[in-house]
Amino acid sequence: MAAAKSSLPTIADVARLARVSTATVSRVVNAPDGVRPELRARVDRAIARLGYVPHAGARTLKSRRTGTIGAIFPTVDNAIFARAIDALQRRLAEGQHQLLIATNDYSPATEESQALNLLARGADALVLCGTGQTPSLLARLQARGMPVVHVMSWPPPPGMACIGYDNARAMQQVVRYLLDLGHRHVAMLAGITRDNDRASARMAGVRDALAAAGIALPPARQVERRYDIAAARDGLRHLMQATPRPTAVVCGNDVLAFGALLEAQRLGISVPRDLSIVGFDDLDLASQLQPALTTVHVPAEAMWRRAADHVLALLRGEEPPPVTEIEVALVVRESTGPAPRALRGRGRSDTSPR
C-alpha cells in the first residue's frame, strides 16, 4: 500500500506558485537582503498563501547550525529573569535566532545537566547566569569551542566573557548610604549564598563596607533565605529578634525586600521611621509600594541585549563588542531614612570586629 502523500507545502510548491527556482526561495528564507525586493515580495506572497514553514532539520544539515541559542536561568518565578528572557528573546529574534530556555533552581549540577541537554538539541551558543558553573561543564564547553557568555557578574574570571555588574561594589554603595544616615545596626537578609556567586558577592559587599567603618556583621544580623516572599518574612522576623534590633536591613534582592516590608508592617514596625529597608534589582513593583522601595537599579534590558549581541557576533565569526561592566545605581525612595535618634551613631564599639 502506498504511503499517503503529505499535505504540507514544500519549497518546490512555493517555487512553482511564485514562478521562481527553489534556490531563489531558499535565498528569500535564509538571506532575504540578497534578493531583489520585487522578487522577494513575490516569494513572500506565495509562502503566506501556502502556509509554508521552512524545515529546520534541512537547514541545519546545510549550515551545521540550528539557529538556536540556549539560556539557563535559576528560575522563571522572578520578574528579573522574566525581563531577561524577554530582552534576550527579542534581540535574538532580530538576529534570526530562536531562544531555548532551561532552569536550574540555583543548582550547578542541574545547570550542567541542562546545558548538556541544550547542546544535545543543537544549541549553537549558551547564555549562562553568573560564573559559578561546575569545572567539568566549563571544561567541556571550552573543549567544544562553544560560544558562551556569562551574565550578571563582574569582574570576569580568567577565560570567561562576562556582561554584568560588580555585585559587591553595588552593596558597598548601599551600606555607605545607610552609614551616612546614621545607621550602625545594619543587618543583611541575603539569598542562599551556596552555589550562587551573585548572592555571595552581595553578602561580601555588605560585610566589607561595614568592616571599613569599624562595624562587624555578627551572625544574629545575617540570615539567608530563598528568594521567596514567605521566606523573606520569616527572615525579617529572625533578624528583629537581635539585641539591639537592627535599624536597617539590606536585602539580597527586591523579592526579599518585598517580604521584609510586608512583615515589618505585620509586626507594627514603621518603615522608615523605625527600620530602613533596601532591595536590589528595581523591579517594577518597587516604585509602586507604600512606602516605595529604595533599591539598586539594574538596567536589565540593556544588559541582556548586550549578551545577545556578544553571542551573535561570535556565531557570525566577528569580533564581539568589548565586554564591559554594566553600571548599576542606587535609587533612593521612601523605605529608607535616618536612623532612630536614640541609636544614631551608636554601636561602633559593641559591634566592632574582635
C-alpha positions in Angstrom: 0.0 0.0 0.0 1.5 3.4 -1.0 2.1 5.9 1.7 -0.2 8.9 1.8 1.2 12.0 0.3 2.0 14.7 2.9 -0.4 17.7 2.6 2.3 20.1 3.9 3.5 22.6 1.4 7.1 22.2 0.2 9.8 24.5 -1.1 9.0 23.2 -4.6 5.3 24.2 -4.2 6.4 27.7 -3.2 8.8 27.9 -6.2 6.0 26.8 -8.6 3.5 29.3 -7.3 6.0 32.2 -7.3 7.4 31.1 -10.7 11.0 31.0 -9.4 13.6 28.4 -8.7 13.8 26.6 -5.3 17.2 28.2 -4.9 15.6 31.6 -5.0 13.0 30.6 -2.4 15.9 29.3 -0.2 17.7 32.7 -0.5 14.5 34.6 0.4 14.1 32.4 3.5 17.7 32.4 4.6 19.3 35.6 3.2 16.4 37.9 2.2 18.7 41.0 1.9 20.4 39.4 -1.1 17.2 39.1 -3.2 15.6 41.9 -5.3 12.6 43.5 -3.4 10.1 42.7 -6.1 11.2 39.0 -6.3 11.3 38.7 -2.5 7.7 40.1 -2.3 6.5 37.5 -4.8 8.0 34.6 -2.9 6.7 36.0 0.4 3.2 36.1 -1.0 3.5 32.5 -2.1 4.8 31.5 1.3 1.9 33.3 3.0 -0.7 31.8 0.6 0.5 28.2 1.1 1.4 28.5 4.8 4.9 27.2 4.1 7.3 26.8 7.0 10.9 26.0 6.3 12.1 22.7 7.5 14.6 23.3 10.4 16.3 20.0 10.0 17.1 20.6 6.4 18.5 24.0 7.2 20.6 22.5 10.0 22.1 19.9 7.7 23.1 22.5 5.2 24.5 25.1 7.6 25.6 22.9 10.5 23.7 25.4 12.7 20.3 25.2 14.2 19.8 28.9 14.7 19.0 28.3 18.4 20.6 29.9 21.5 20.3 28.1 24.8 20.0 30.1 28.1 19.8 28.7 31.6 18.2 30.7 34.3 17.9 29.9 38.1 14.2 30.2 37.9 11.4 31.9 35.9 9.5 32.7 39.1 11.2 36.1 39.5 10.4 39.2 37.4 14.1 39.9 36.9 14.5 36.7 34.9 11.2 37.3 33.1 12.7 40.7 32.0 15.9 38.8 30.9 14.0 36.3 28.8 12.0 39.0 27.1 15.0 41.2 26.2 17.2 38.2 25.2 14.5 36.7 23.0 13.6 39.9 21.2 17.2 40.7 20.4 18.0 37.2 19.2 14.9 37.2 17.0 16.2 40.3 15.4 19.3 38.3 14.5 17.1 35.4 13.1 17.8 33.1 16.1 15.5 31.2 18.4 15.9 31.2 22.2 15.7 27.9 24.1 15.4 28.2 27.9 16.0 25.9 30.9 16.2 26.4 34.6 18.4 25.0 37.3 17.0 26.2 40.7 20.4 27.5 41.7 22.0 24.0 41.4 25.3 23.8 39.5 24.7 20.0 38.9 21.3 20.7 37.4 22.8 23.5 35.3 25.4 21.1 33.9 22.7 18.6 33.0 20.5 21.2 31.4 23.5 22.7 29.4 24.3 19.2 28.0 20.6 18.8 27.1 20.6 22.1 25.2 23.8 21.0 23.4 22.3 17.7 22.5 19.4 19.6 20.9 21.8 21.6 18.8 22.1 24.9 20.6 24.7 27.0 18.8 25.7 29.0 21.9 24.9 29.3 25.5 24.0 32.2 27.8 24.6 31.5 31.5 23.8 33.4 34.7 26.8 34.1 36.9 30.2 32.4 36.9 29.5 29.5 39.3 29.3 26.7 36.8 30.9 23.3 37.6 34.5 22.9 36.4 33.5 19.9 34.3 30.9 21.9 32.4 33.3 24.8 31.7 36.0 22.3 30.5 33.5 20.6 28.2 32.3 23.9 26.7 35.9 25.1 26.2 36.9 21.8 24.5 33.9 22.0 22.2 34.7 25.7 21.3 31.1 26.6 22.3 30.4 30.4 22.2 29.4 31.2 25.8 28.6 34.5 27.6 28.1 34.8 31.4 25.7 37.5 32.6 25.1 39.3 35.9 28.6 39.0 37.3 31.7 41.2 37.2 34.7 41.2 37.0 35.1 38.2 34.7 37.3 35.3 35.9 40.1 34.3 33.5 38.9 32.8 30.3 35.2 34.0 30.7 33.3 36.6 28.8 31.0 38.4 31.2 28.3 41.0 30.7 27.4 42.2 34.2 28.0 44.3 37.2 30.0 44.3 40.4 27.6 42.9 43.0 29.9 43.5 45.9 30.6 47.1 45.0 26.9 47.8 44.5 26.2 46.7 48.0 29.1 48.7 49.4 27.4 51.8 48.0 24.2 50.8 49.7 25.9 50.4 53.1 27.8 53.7 52.8 24.5 55.4 52.1 23.0 53.9 55.3 26.0 54.8 57.3 25.6 58.4 56.1 22.1 58.3 57.5 23.5 57.3 60.9 22.7 53.6 60.9 25.2 51.4 62.8 23.0 48.4 63.5 22.8 47.1 59.9 21.5 43.6 59.1 21.6 41.5 55.9 18.7 39.5 54.5 20.6 37.6 51.8 19.7 35.0 49.2 21.1 31.5 49.7 24.8 32.1 49.1 25.8 28.5 48.5 26.3 27.9 44.7 25.3 31.5 43.9 28.2 33.8 43.2 25.9 36.9 42.9 24.4 36.3 46.4 27.8 35.6 47.9 29.3 38.8 46.4 26.4 40.9 47.7 26.9 39.5 51.2 30.6 40.1 51.0 30.0 43.7 49.9 27.8 44.4 52.9 30.3 42.8 55.3 33.3 44.7 53.7 31.7 48.1 53.8 30.7 47.7 57.4 34.2 46.4 58.3 35.7 49.5 56.7 33.6 51.6 59.1 34.7 49.5 62.1 31.4 47.7 62.3 31.0 43.9 62.3 28.2 41.9 60.8 27.5 39.4 63.6 25.6 36.1 63.0 22.5 37.5 64.6 22.3 40.2 61.9 22.7 38.0 58.8 20.3 35.4 57.5 19.9 33.6 54.2 16.6 32.8 52.7 15.3 31.6 49.3 14.1 34.4 47.0 10.5 34.0 48.2 8.1 36.3 49.9 7.1 34.0 52.7 10.8 33.0 53.3 11.7 36.7 53.4 9.0 37.4 56.0 10.5 34.6 58.2 14.0 36.1 57.7 12.9 39.5 58.9 11.2 38.1 62.0 14.5 36.3 62.8 16.6 39.5 62.3 14.3 41.6 64.5 14.9 39.2 67.5 18.5 40.5 67.7 19.5 42.8 70.6 19.8 45.6 69.8 17.4 45.4 66.9 18.7 46.4 63.5 17.7 49.9 62.3 18.4 49.0 58.6 18.1 45.7 56.6 19.9 45.3 53.3 18.1 42.7 51.2 19.7 40.5 48.6 17.1 41.3 46.0 13.7 43.1 45.7 11.7 39.9 46.3 13.3 39.6 49.7 12.7 43.3 50.4 9.0 43.0 49.5 8.7 40.2 52.1 10.6 42.3 54.6 8.3 45.3 54.1 5.2 43.1 54.5 6.5 41.5 57.7 7.6 44.8 59.2 4.0 46.1 58.6 2.6 43.0 60.3 4.9 43.5 63.3 3.9 47.1 63.7 7.4 48.4 62.7 7.3 51.7 60.9 9.3 51.9 57.7 11.4 54.0 57.5 11.0 55.7 61.0 12.0 52.5 62.9 13.6 50.4 60.2 15.1 51.2 56.8 14.9 48.5 54.1 16.8 48.4 50.8 16.4 46.0 47.9 18.3 45.1 44.7 17.1 44.9 41.1 14.5 47.7 40.9 11.6 45.6 39.8 8.5 47.5 38.5 6.7 46.9 41.8 9.4 48.6 43.8 8.3 52.1 42.9 4.6 51.3 43.5 4.7 50.0 47.0 3.9 52.1 50.1 6.5 53.0 51.1 8.2 52.9 47.7 11.4 50.8 47.9 14.9 52.1 47.9 16.8 49.7 45.7 19.7 49.2 43.3 18.6 49.7 39.7 19.9 47.1 37.2 19.5 48.0 33.5 18.3 44.5 32.7 17.2 45.0 29.2 20.4 46.7 28.1 22.5 44.0 29.8 20.7 41.0 28.2 20.6 42.6 24.8 24.4 43.2 25.1 24.7 39.5 25.9 22.7 38.6 22.8 24.9 40.8 20.7 28.0 39.0 22.1 26.9 35.5 21.1 25.5 36.7 17.7 28.8 38.3 16.8 30.7 35.1 17.8 28.4 33.0 15.6 28.9 35.3 12.7 32.7 34.9 13.1 33.0 38.6 14.1 34.9 40.2 16.9 32.2 40.7 19.6 31.7 44.0 21.3 34.1 44.5 24.2 32.9 43.0 27.5 32.4 46.0 29.8 31.0 46.4 33.2 27.3 47.3 33.4 26.7 50.4 35.6 24.1 50.0 38.4 22.8 52.8 40.6 21.2 53.2 44.0 17.7 54.6 43.7 16.6 56.3 46.9 12.9 56.2 47.6 10.7 56.1 50.8 11.7 52.9 52.5 14.9 54.4 53.9 15.5 57.3 56.3 17.8 58.5 59.2 18.5 56.0 62.0 16.3 56.4 65.0 17.7 59.3 67.0 18.3 57.2 70.2 20.5 54.8 68.2 22.1 57.2 65.8 25.9 56.9 65.7 26.0 54.2 68.5 27.1 50.7 68.0 30.7 51.0 66.8 32.3 49.7 70.0 29.8 46.9 70.8 29.8 45.5 67.2 33.4 46.1 66.2 35.4 43.1 64.9 37.1 41.1 67.6 
